[in-house]
């Protein structure tokens, strides 16, 4: 990633996933964990979740980092039981410059029994 370049990271999740999250055919399982690594000097400007197949079992998800678990997408922003696009409104959007490398993480409540969604995070490097 070069200075001033914008980036977009899409991570796919599915109930029966077990892959890297790079595509719908290689989706991660719906479970808490690291989505991707963020290098120093990054600002996240936008985050959203696209529920492509109704999620059952998992009752809530959040997207954030080690300092704010729902800093990008709060559980109140996403209705996992309804297909649709949900825009994140966490406190870290446009508000944090990573002064050191970190991770963007998904926190999931409950074990899924069905469903799929994608998380999209966009930003730029200073």
Secondary structure, DSSP 8 states (H G I E B T S, - for coil): --TT-EEEEEEEEETT--S-SSSGGG-EESSSEEEEEE-TTEEEEEEEEEEEEEEES--EEEEE-SS-TTSSB-GGG--TTS-EEEE---TTTTT-B-SS-EEEEEEEES--SEEEEEEEEEEEE-
